[in-house]
Structure formats: C-alpha cells, structure tokens
Amino acid sequence: MDIKLLRAFVTLAEQGRYHQAAEALCITQPALTKQIQTLEHLIGMTLFQRGRHGAKLTVSGQQLLPGARDLLQRHEIFRSDVAGLQNGHAGELKLGFGISSFQLAPLSVAAFRARYPSVKILLNDLPSVMQFQLLTDGQLQCGFVRLPAPEHLQAAVLEEEALVLAAPERFAAMGDFRQVIESNQLLQLSPNRGEGLVAQGAAFLRAQQLAAQTLAAADDIQTLLALVAAGEGVALLPASVRHIQPSGVVLLTLSGEQTRWKTGIAWNPRIRDPLRDNFLSVVLTPDK
C-alpha cells in the first residue's frame, strides 16, 4: 500500500475538510479525492462520509485511524534512520581490534566520536583471523588487524609492531634475551586466541635457533602478564603491551629476524557502507 494514501487519509481525518487537507498536502482537491477513493477501494470499506460540514470519519475510518497514524510515524522514523545511515552520521558501527592495537583502536574511536557523536560504537577484542571472517560475512565493518589481510578484503597499513620479551623484573639488567628464554618456561596465548602472535613467536624462535624450556598457554594477554609478574615464565608479546604493562614485568628488546610486522585497518570493499567510510576517513586522514 502506498504510504501517500495513508498520509492523505490521516490528513483529511485531522483537517476535516478536503480543501484544507489538500492544501496541507500540497496537492489539488481532485487529487486528494482520488487518493481517498483509491484507498477505500483497496481496503473495501468507506472511510469518510462527505457532507455540508466537511468529511467525517465513518466507524471503520475511526477504527483504522490510530493504526494509520502509527504507520506514518514509523515510516518517518525509518526515513530518518535511512537518511542518517546514507550520510554516515548515525547508526551502529561494529569494530574489531587485536592485541597490537590496544591504544590505536580506542584513540581512533575517540576521534570519530568527536565528529559523529550520534553513532553507537561497538569495539570488540577479536583475533585477526576471526575479524577477517566477520568482515567477509558483513558482520563487522572495520577491523584493526595484523597484516596482510586476505586478498578479497582491503587494508591500509597504520603502524609497525615489534616483538618483545616480557620477563619478571629480576631479568631487567640481563642483556642476553636468549639465555632468558632458554632458562624459563615460555608462556603464550592459546593458538585459537592469538594465532598470528603464536606463529610470530614460533618464527622468531626458529630464526634465532632457540628452544623453549616448556610451553604453557593462557587465553588472554592480562593473564599472561600476571603469570610473568608472578615469576611463572616469560612471554613473547607485541611491544604495545607496554600500555597495560603491570608492575613486576619488564619488556626486553629483541633483535634479529621475525621481530617486526605491520598492523593496520581492514574492511570489505564489496559492501557499501557510508558510516564505515566516514570512520575510515577519520582513521586514514585524521587531519581533514
């Protein structure tokens, strides 16, 4: 059913006269009469009784008026929502971030929120592999990820990340990280939680011809750092953990191959999304 027919019905019911209702709708009186007749034909009942004192609602018209008003209101809300999404000024923005973007992701969200305060932002800590899948499925709009991204996604480099060795404070003065690694239990994220970081650490150990004494896994970075602080072992982690580094933990600089990688932001270019594009503009061209 054409929404303009409902608008004509509600307007005539409120104005009570065809002439006044036609003026309110910015159409001619014959055009309004035709719209009312069309609506009455579609629903199979008379809505107005026309007389000397204007147009009066029939019993059927009185019963249908509240519902018609509600539909018009919801239609206007829908149009407003569409307009907000079309210009990227309103709606919901779903973002992912990983271990290497502890600081970058929240700072980017804060910069975006300052320009678009009406947008609701959901920021979830997710492994890069999971973010890639959600971006592919259209369930995530942007992701702060370890690069490279799959070919069907688009990505931009934002930072370069470095691998460091988180160790108990007593190792702060020790210059040889090899000895620290080989003399302590190596703590790492569970592979399903940090697949990229686990692979990076393994590649580093191979490149340095190092072997861990024993391996133990945890499901999150905070737990790993707490275990390191308690003297339970050491962990190969991104340098960005300095933003959440607890007391009792030192971060030792590593050298050699497989100690650096690029991080950035990824999105699905096959999905049209003005809100996402506004966020990308803030992240990629922050001075504009």
SERO-4910 file (N, C-alpha, C, O; in steps of 0.05 Angstrom, whole numbers):
BEGIN
 pado doro    nc1    nc2    nc3   cac1   cac2   cac3    cc1    cc2    cc3    oc1    oc2    oc3
  Met    A     17    -24      0      0      0      0     18     25      0     37     27     16
  Asp    A     11     44    -17     27     68    -20     23     85      5      1     90     14
  Ile    A     46     94     17     45    109     41     31    136     38     20    147     57
  Lys    A     30    146     13     17    172      9    -13    170     12    -26    189     19
  Leu    A    -24    146      8    -53    142     12    -59    143     42    -79    155     49
  Leu    A    -42    131     58    -46    133     87    -43    162     97    -57    171    115
  Arg    A    -24    176     85    -19    204     93    -44    221     86    -52    238    101
  Ala    A    -55    216     62    -80    230     54   -103    224     73   -118    242     81
  Phe    A   -105    199     81   -126    191    100   -124    205    127   -143    216    137
  Val    A   -100    204    138    -95    217    164    -98    247    163   -110    259    181
  Thr    A    -88    259    142    -90    288    140   -119    297    137   -127    317    150
  Leu    A   -135    283    121   -163    290    118   -178    286    144   -196    302    151
  Ala    A   -172    265    158   -185    260    184   -179    282    204   -196    290    219
  Glu    A   -154    292    203   -146    313    222   -157    341    214   -164    357    231
  Gln    A   -158    346    187   -167    372    178   -197    374    176   -209    395    181
  Gly    A   -210    352    169   -239    351    168   -251    362    143   -275    358    138
  Arg    A   -236    375    126   -246    386    100   -226    380     78   -201    381     82
  Tyr    A   -236    374     55   -219    366     32   -202    390     24   -178    386     18
  His    A   -213    414     24   -197    437     15   -173    441     33   -151    445     23
  Gln    A   -178    441     59   -156    446     78   -135    423     78   -111    428     79
  Ala    A   -145    398     75   -127    376     74   -110    376     49    -86    370     50
  Ala    A   -122    384     26   -107    385      1    -85    406      3    -63    402     -6
  Glu    A    -91    429     16    -71    450     20    -48    440     37    -25    445     32
  Ala    A    -55    426     59    -34    415     77    -16    395     63      7    393     69
  Leu    A    -27    380     44    -12    360     29      1    371      4     17    358     -9
  Cys    A     -5    397     -2      6    410    -26     -2    395    -52     14    392    -70
  Ile    A    -28    387    -53    -39    375    -77    -66    387    -83    -76    403    -66
  Thr    A    -77    381   -106   -103    392   -112   -125    376    -98   -121    354    -89
  Gln    A   -148    389    -96   -171    375    -82   -179    350    -98   -185    330    -86
  Pro    A   -181    352   -125   -188    328   -140   -168    305   -136   -175    282   -134
  Ala    A   -142    312   -134   -122    292   -129   -126    278   -102   -122    254   -100
  Leu    A   -133    294    -82   -138    283    -55   -162    265    -56   -162    243    -45
  Thr    A   -183    274    -69   -207    257    -72   -201    230    -85   -211    210    -76
  Lys    A   -184    231   -105   -177    206   -119   -161    188   -101   -165    163   -101
  Gln    A   -143    199    -84   -127    183    -66   -144    169    -45   -141    146    -39
  Ile    A   -164    184    -34   -182    173    -14   -199    151    -27   -203    130    -15
  Gln    A   -209    156    -51   -225    135    -65   -208    110    -71   -218     88    -68
  Thr    A   -183    114    -78   -165     91    -84   -161     75    -58   -162     50    -59
  Leu    A   -157     89    -36   -153     75    -11   -178     59     -3   -176     36      6
  Glu    A   -200     72     -5   -226     59      2   -230     34    -16   -241     14     -7
  His    A   -223     37    -42   -226     14    -60   -207     -9    -52   -215    -33    -53
  Leu    A   -182     -2    -44   -163    -23    -36   -171    -38    -11   -168    -63    -10
  Ile    A   -182    -24      8   -189    -38     33   -218    -47     34   -226    -62     52
  Gly    A   -234    -39     14   -262    -48     12   -281    -37     33   -300    -51     41
  Met    A   -276    -13     41   -295     -1     60   -294     30     58   -274     41     49
  Thr    A   -316     43     66   -318     72     65   -305     83     90   -311     75    112
  Leu    A   -288    103     86   -273    115    108   -285    142    117   -284    150    140
  Phe    A   -297    157     97   -308    184    103   -336    186     92   -343    174     72
  Gln    A   -352    201    106   -378    209     97   -377    239     91   -372    255    110
  Arg    A   -380    247     66   -377    275     58   -404    289     60   -424    279     50
  Gly    A   -404    313     73   -429    328     76   -424    357     77   -402    367     70
  Arg    A   -444    372     85   -442    401     86   -421    411    105   -409    432    101
  His    A   -415    396    126   -396    404    146   -368    391    142   -352    391    160
  Gly    A   -363    381    118   -337    370    112   -338    340    110   -358    328    105
  Ala    A   -315    328    115   -312    299    114   -310    288    142   -292    295    158
  Lys    A   -329    270    148   -329    258    175   -322    228    173   -331    214    154
  Leu    A   -306    219    192   -298    191    192   -323    173    197   -339    179    214
  Thr    A   -324    151    182   -343    130    188   -333    114    212   -311    119    222
  Val    A   -348     95    221   -339     78    243   -314     63    235   -295     60    251
  Ser    A   -314     53    210   -290     39    201   -266     58    200   -244     50    208
  Gly    A   -270     82    191   -248    102    190   -237    108    217   -213    110    221
  Gln    A   -256    110    237   -247    116    265   -230     93    275   -210     98    290
  Gln    A   -236     68    268   -221     45    278   -194     43    265   -175     34    277
  Leu    A   -192     52    240   -166     49    225   -148     73    230   -124     71    224
  Leu    A   -158     95    239   -142    119    242   -118    116    260    -95    123    253
  Pro    A   -121    104    284    -97    102    302    -75     85    289    -51     93    291
  Gly    A    -82     64    276    -62     47    263    -48     62    240    -24     59    236
  Ala    A    -63     77    225    -52     93    203    -32    114    214    -11    118    202
  Arg    A    -40    127    235    -22    147    248      4    133    257     26    144    253
  Asp    A      2    110    269     25     95    278     44     88    255     68     90    257
  Leu    A     32     78    233     48     71    210     62     95    198     86     93    190
  Leu    A     49    118    197     62    142    187     85    151    205    106    159    195
  Gln    A     81    149    231    102    156    249    126    138    246    149    147    245
  Arg    A    121    111    244    143     93    240    157     96    213    181     92    210
  His    A    141    104    193    152    110    166    171    133    168    193    133    155
  Glu    A    164    154    182    181    177    185    207    170    200    228    180    194
  Ile    A    204    154    221    228    145    236    246    129    218    271    132    219
  Phe    A    234    111    202    250     95    183    265    113    163    288    109    157
  Arg    A    250    133    152    263    151    133    286    166    146    307    171    134
  Ser    A    282    175    171    303    189    186    327    170    190    350    179    187
  Asp    A    322    145    197    344    126    201    359    121    175    384    120    175
  Val    A    344    119    153    357    115    127    375    139    120    397    135    111
  Ala    A    364    163    124    380    187    118    405    188    135    427    195    125
  Gly    A    403    181    161    426    181    178    447    161    169    471    167    169
  Leu    A    439    137    160    457    117    150    469    125    123    492    119    117
  Gln    A    453    138    106    462    146     80    485    166     81    504    165     65
  Asn    A    483    184    100    504    204    102    526    197    123    545    212    127
  Gly    A    522    173    135    542    164    154    544    179    180    565    179    193
  His    A    522    192    188    522    208    212    508    194    235    508    205    257
  Ala    A    496    172    231    481    158    252    482    128    247    491    119    226
  Gly    A    473    113    266    472     84    264    491     71    283    499     83    303
  Glu    A    499     46    277    516     30    294    541     21    279    539     12    256
  Leu    A    564     25    291    589     18    279    602     -5    295    608     -2    318
  Lys    A    606    -28    282    618    -51    295    647    -54    286    652    -57    262
  Leu    A    665    -53    305    693    -53    300    706    -76    316    697    -84    337
  Gly    A    728    -86    305    745   -105    319    773    -94    323    782    -77    308
  Phe    A    786   -104    343    814    -96    347    829   -120    359    817   -138    371
  Gly    A    855   -120    355    871   -142    365    892   -133    385    891   -111    394
  Ile    A    909   -152    391    929   -147    412    947   -123    406    955   -108    424
  Ser    A    953   -120    380    972    -99    373    959    -71    371    973    -51    365
  Ser    A    933    -69    375    920    -43    373    906    -34    398    885    -21    398
  Phe    A    918    -42    421    907    -35    447    902     -4    449    882      4    460
  Gln    A    921     11    439    919     40    441    907     53    416    891     71    418
  Leu    A    915     43    393    907     56    368    876     55    364    864     75    357
  Ala    A    864     31    369    836     29    365    819     48    382    802     62    371
  Pro    A    824     49    408    808     68    425    813     97    417    794    113    418
  Leu    A    837    104    410    843    131    402    828    138    376    817    160    373
  Ser    A    826    119    357    812    124    332    782    127    338    769    144    326
  Val    A    772    110    356    743    112    363    737    139    376    717    151    370
  Ala    A    755    148    393    751    174    406    751    197    386    734    215    388
  Ala    A    769    196    366    770    217    345    744    216    329    734    237    321
  Phe    A    734    192    323    710    190    307    686    200    323    669    214    312
  Arg    A    684    192    348    662    200    364    660    230    367    638    242    370
  Ala    A    683    244    367    683    273    370    670    286    346    658    307    348
  Arg    A    671    273    322    659    284    298    630    274    294    614    288    283
  Tyr    A    625    250    303    599    237    298    588    227    325    587    202    329
  Pro    A    579    244    342    571    236    369    545    219    370    540    206    390
  Ser    A    530    219    348    505    204    348    508    174    341    490    158    344
  Val    A    532    167    332    537    140    324    543    122    348    559    130    366
  Lys    A    530     99    350    536     80    371    559     62    361    558     51    339
  Ile    A    579     59    378    603     44    370    607     20    388    607     22    412
  Leu    A    610     -3    375    616    -28    389    644    -37    382    650    -43    359
  Leu    A    662    -38    402    690    -45    397    696    -71    412    695    -72    436
  Asn    A    703    -92    397    707   -119    408    735   -129    404    746   -126    382
  Asp    A    747   -140    425    773   -152    423    771   -179    410    760   -198    422
  Leu    A    782   -182    385    779   -206    370    805   -213    356    819   -195    347
  Pro    A    812   -238    353    836   -246    338    832   -237    309    810   -236    298
  Ser    A    855   -231    295    853   -222    268    839   -241    249    824   -234    232
  Val    A    844   -267    253    832   -288    236    802   -286    239    787   -289    219
  Met    A    792   -283    263    763   -281    267    752   -255    255    730   -254    244
  Gln    A    768   -233    257    759   -208    245    757   -211    215    737   -201    203
  Phe    A    775   -224    202    774   -228    173    749   -242    165    736   -235    145
  Gln    A    741   -263    180    717   -278    174    692   -260    178    674   -261    161
  Leu    A    691   -245    200    668   -228    205    666   -206    184    644   -198    176
  Leu    A    689   -195    175    688   -175    154    678   -187    128    662   -174    113
  Thr    A    686   -211    122    677   -225     98    647   -229     98    633   -226     78
  Asp    A    636   -237    122    608   -242    125    591   -217    129    566   -219    130
  Gly    A    603   -194    130    588   -169    134    579   -165    162    561   -149    167
  Gln    A    591   -179    182    583   -176    210    601   -157    225    596   -151    248
  Leu    A    621   -147    212    640   -127    223    646   -107    202    649   -114    178
  Gln    A    647    -81    209    651    -61    189    680    -54    184    688    -49    162
  Cys    A    696    -53    205    724    -49    203    738    -65    225    727    -71    245
  Gly    A    763    -72    219    779    -87    239    807    -77    240    820    -73    219
  Phe    A    818    -72    264    846    -66    268    860    -93    270    857   -107    290
  Val    A    877    -99    250    886   -127    247    916   -128    242    929   -108    236
  Arg    A    926   -153    245    953   -159    236    952   -163    206    935   -177    196
  Leu    A    970   -151    192    971   -153    162    992   -174    154   1011   -180    169
  Pro    A    988   -186    131    969   -179    110    941   -190    114    937   -209    129
  Ala    A    922   -177    101    894   -187    102    889   -204     77    904   -202     58
  Pro    A    868   -221     78    861   -236     54    856   -218     30    849   -195     33
  Glu    A    861   -229      6    860   -213    -18    833   -200    -24    831   -178    -35
  His    A    811   -213    -15    784   -202    -21    777   -179     -3    757   -165     -7
  Leu    A    794   -174     18    790   -151     35    809   -129     28    830   -134     16
  Gln    A    802   -105     35    820    -82     30    832    -74     57    819    -75     78
  Ala    A    857    -65     56    870    -58     81    890    -35     77    899    -30     55
  Ala    A    896    -21     99    916      1     98    934     -3    122    925     -9    144
  Val    A    960      1    118    979     -1    139    977     24    157    976     46    147
  Leu    A    977     19    183    976     42    202   1001     43    219   1011     65    225
  Glu    A   1012     20    227   1035     20    245   1052     -4    240   1044    -23    226
  Glu    A   1076     -4    251   1093    -28    251   1096    -36    280   1102    -20    298
  Glu    A   1092    -62    285   1093    -73    312   1119    -88    316   1130    -99    296
  Ala    A   1129    -89    340   1153   -104    346   1148   -125    368   1131   -122    385
  Leu    A   1163   -147    366   1161   -168    385   1180   -161    408   1203   -153    404
  Val    A   1171   -165    433   1187   -161    457   1185   -185    475   1167   -202    471
  Leu    A   1203   -187    494   1202   -209    513   1193   -198    540   1208   -182    552
  Ala    A   1170   -206    549   1160   -198    575   1172   -217    596   1169   -242    593
  Ala    A   1186   -206    615   1200   -223    635   1197   -212    663   1190   -188    666
  Pro    A   1201   -228    683   1200   -218    710   1221   -196    715   1241   -196    701
  Glu    A   1216   -178    732   1232   -155    737   1262   -161    742   1279   -146    737
  Arg    A   1266   -184    754   1294   -191    761   1312   -195    737   1337   -195    740
  Phe    A   1300   -197    713   1316   -200    688   1322   -173    674   1332   -173    652
  Ala    A   1315   -151    687   1317   -125    674   1345   -119    665   1349   -106    644
  Ala    A   1365   -127    681   1392   -120    674   1406   -140    656   1429   -136    648
  Met    A   1393   -162    650   1405   -183    634   1404   -175    604   1383   -169    594
  Gly    A   1427   -175    591   1428   -166    564   1423   -187    543   1416   -181    521
  Asp    A   1426   -212    550   1423   -234    531   1394   -246    533   1389   -262    551
  Phe    A   1376   -239    515   1349   -249    516   1348   -279    511   1330   -293    520
  Arg    A   1368   -289    496   1369   -318    490   1370   -334    516   1356   -354    519
  Gln    A   1388   -326    534   1391   -340    559   1365   -339    575   1358   -359    589
  Val    A   1351   -316    574   1326   -313    589   1305   -333    579   1291   -346    594
  Ile    A   1303   -335    552   1283   -352    540   1289   -381    546   1272   -397    553
  Glu    A   1315   -389    543   1322   -417    546   1322   -427    575   1322   -451    580
  Ser    A   1322   -408    594   1323   -416    622   1296   -413    636   1295   -417    660
  Asn    A   1276   -406    621   1249   -402    633   1227   -416    617   1230   -421    593
  Gln    A   1205   -422    630   1182   -432    617   1171   -410    598   1170   -386    606
  Leu    A   1164   -417    574   1153   -397    555   1123   -397    556   1110   -418    551
  Leu    A   1111   -374    562   1082   -371    563   1073   -359    537   1086   -342    526
  Gln    A   1050   -369    527   1039   -357    503   1009   -359    503    997   -374    518
  Leu    A    997   -343    485    968   -344    482    960   -371    470    975   -384    455
  Ser    A    936   -380    476    925   -404    463    923   -398    433    916   -376    425
  Pro    A    930   -417    417    930   -413    388    904   -403    377    903   -386    358
  Asn    A    881   -412    388    855   -402    378    849   -374    387    831   -362    376
  Arg    A    865   -363    405    861   -335    414    881   -316    401    874   -293    397
  Gly    A    904   -326    395    925   -308    384    941   -323    363    966   -325    366
  Glu    A    928   -332    342    942   -349    322    965   -334    309    987   -346    305
  Gly    A    961   -309    303    983   -294    290   1007   -289    308   1030   -292    299
  Leu    A   1001   -283    333   1023   -278    352   1038   -304    358   1063   -304    360
  Val    A   1024   -326    361   1037   -352    365   1055   -359    342   1077   -369    346
  Ala    A   1045   -355    317   1061   -360    294   1086   -342    292   1107   -351    285
  Gln    A   1082   -317    300   1105   -298    300   1126   -307    320   1150   -306    314
  Gly    A   1117   -315    344   1136   -324    364   1151   -349    355   1175   -351    359
  Ala    A   1137   -368    343   1150   -392    333   1170   -386    311   1192   -398    310
  Ala    A   1163   -367    293   1181   -360    272   1206   -346    283   1228   -351    273
  Phe    A   1203   -330    304   1226   -317    317   1244   -338    329   1268   -337    326
  Leu    A   1232   -357    344   1249   -377    357   1264   -394    336   1288   -400    341
  Arg    A   1251   -400    314   1265   -416    293   1288   -399    281   1310   -409    277
  Ala    A   1283   -373    276   1303   -356    264   1327   -353    282   1350   -350    273
  Gln    A   1322   -353    308   1343   -349    328   1355   -376    337   1374   -377    353
  Gln    A   1344   -398    327   1353   -425    334   1351   -429    365   1369   -438    378
  Leu    A   1328   -420    375   1322   -422    404   1301   -443    409   1284   -448    393
  Ala    A   1303   -456    432   1283   -475    440   1273   -468    468   1289   -463    486
  Ala    A   1246   -467    470   1235   -461    496   1238   -485    515   1237   -508    507
  Gln    A   1242   -479    540   1245   -500    561   1219   -516    562   1220   -541    559
  Thr    A   1197   -503    567   1170   -515    567   1151   -494    557   1157   -470    556
  Leu    A   1127   -503    549   1107   -484    539   1082   -485    556   1074   -507    565
  Ala    A   1070   -462    561   1044   -461    575   1027   -440    562   1038   -420    552
  Ala    A   1001   -444    561    983   -426    546    963   -413    565    956   -423    585
  Ala    A    955   -389    557    933   -374    571    915   -362    550    923   -360    526
  Asp    A    891   -354    557    871   -344    538    871   -314    534    857   -305    516
  Asp    A    886   -299    550    887   -270    545    913   -259    555    928   -271    570
  Ile    A    919   -235    544    944   -221    550    947   -214    579    969   -217    591
  Gln    A    926   -205    592    927   -198    620    936   -221    637    952   -218    656
  Thr    A    925   -245    632    933   -268    647    962   -275    642    977   -282    661
  Leu    A    972   -273    617   1000   -278    612   1018   -259    628   1037   -268    640
  Leu    A   1011   -233    627   1027   -214    642   1027   -219    672   1047   -215    685
  Ala    A   1004   -227    682   1002   -233    711   1020   -257    718   1033   -257    739
  Leu    A   1020   -277    700   1037   -300    705   1067   -293    703   1083   -303    719
  Val    A   1074   -275    685   1101   -266    683   1109   -251    708   1130   -255    719
  Ala    A   1092   -233    717   1097   -217    741   1101   -236    765   1116   -229    784
  Ala    A   1087   -258    766   1089   -277    788   1113   -295    786   1117   -312    803
  Gly    A   1129   -292    764   1153   -308    761   1148   -335    749   1165   -353    752
  Glu    A   1125   -339    736   1119   -366    725   1131   -371    698   1130   -393    687
  Gly    A   1144   -350    686   1156   -354    660   1159   -328    645   1156   -306    657
  Val    A   1165   -330    619   1168   -306    602   1149   -309    578   1139   -331    573
  Ala    A   1145   -287    564   1126   -288    541   1135   -270    519   1144   -248    524
  Leu    A   1132   -280    494   1138   -263    470   1112   -249    463   1092   -261    456
  Leu    A   1112   -222    465   1088   -206    462   1093   -182    445   1116   -174    441
  Pro    A   1072   -169    434   1075   -144    420   1084   -122    438   1077   -121    462
  Ala    A   1101   -104    428   1111    -82    444   1088    -64    455   1092    -50    475
  Ser    A   1065    -65    442   1043    -48    450   1032    -56    478   1016    -41    489
  Val    A   1040    -79    488   1031    -86    515   1042    -67    536   1034    -68    560
  Arg    A   1061    -50    528   1071    -30    548   1049    -13    559   1051     -1    580
  His    A   1027    -10    543   1004      6    553    989     -7    576    974      7    590
  Ile    A    993    -33    579    979    -47    601    999    -62    618    992    -80    633
  Gln    A   1024    -55    616   1046    -69    630   1043    -66    660   1043    -43    670
  Pro    A   1041    -88    675   1038    -86    704   1065    -84    718   1086    -88    705
  Ser    A   1065    -77    743   1089    -75    758   1100   -104    761   1085   -123    762
  Gly    A   1127   -106    762   1139   -132    765   1146   -145    738   1157   -166    737
  Val    A   1139   -131    716   1145   -141    689   1162   -121    674   1157    -97    674
  Val    A   1183   -131    661   1199   -115    643   1196   -125    615   1191   -149    610
  Leu    A   1199   -107    595   1198   -115    567   1225   -113    555   1236    -91    553
  Leu    A   1237   -135    547   1264   -136    536   1263   -134    506   1247   -148    493
  Thr    A   1279   -116    495   1281   -112    466   1294   -136    453   1313   -147    463
  Leu    A   1282   -145    430   1293   -167    415   1305   -158    389   1298   -136    379
  Ser    A   1324   -172    379   1337   -165    354   1337   -190    335   1333   -212    344
  Gly    A   1342   -184    310   1344   -206    291   1319   -208    274   1302   -191    274
  Glu    A   1317   -230    259   1294   -234    241   1269   -241    256   1269   -250    279
  Gln    A   1246   -236    242   1219   -243    253   1212   -228    278   1198   -239    296
  Thr    A   1222   -204    281   1215   -188    305   1196   -165    299   1187   -151    317
  Arg    A   1189   -161    273   1171   -139    267   1150   -147    247   1154   -166    231
  Trp    A   1127   -134    248   1105   -139    229   1088   -114    227   1089    -97    244
  Lys    A   1072   -113    206   1055    -90    202   1026    -95    212   1016   -117    210
  Thr    A   1015    -74    223    987    -75    231    972    -53    217    984    -33    208
  Gly    A    946    -56    215    930    -35    200    901    -39    204    892    -53    223
  Ile    A    885    -28    186    856    -30    187    847    -43    161    856    -37    140
  Ala    A    827    -61    164    817    -76    142    787    -73    140    773    -68    160
  Trp    A    776    -75    116    747    -73    111    740    -89     86    757    -97     70
  Asn    A    714    -92     82    704   -107     59    695    -87     37    674    -75     41
  Pro    A    710    -84     16    702    -64     -4    677    -71    -21    666    -54    -35
  Arg    A    668    -96    -18    645   -104    -33    619    -95    -20    598    -96    -32
  Ile    A    621    -86      5    598    -77     20    597    -46     20    617    -34     29
  Arg    A    576    -35     10    573     -6     11    563      3     39    543     -7     49
  Asp    A    578     21     51    572     29     79    583     57     84    606     60     91
  Pro    A    566     78     81    576    105     85    586    110    114    605    125    117
  Leu    A    574     97    134    583    101    161    611     90    164    628    103    176
  Arg    A    616     67    154    644     55    154    663     73    140    686     77    149
  Asp    A    655     84    117    672    101    101    680    127    116    702    136    114
  Asn    A    661    137    132    667    161    148    688    154    170    706    169    176
  Phe    A    685    130    181    705    121    201    732    118    188    752    126    200
  Leu    A    733    106    165    759    103    151    771    130    145    796    133    147
  Ser    A    755    149    138    765    176    132    778    188    156    799    201    154
  Val    A    766    184    180    778    195    204    804    181    211    823    194    219
  Val    A    805    154    207    829    139    214    852    144    194    875    147    202
  Leu    A    845    145    168    866    147    148    874    175    141    896    180    132
  Thr    A    856    194    146    863    223    141    854    239    165    836    255    164
  Pro    A    868    235    188    860    247    213    860    278    213    847    290    230
  Asp    A    875    290    195    878    320    196    856    334    181    853    358    182
  Lys    A    839    318    166    818    331    150    794    338    167    775    349    157
***
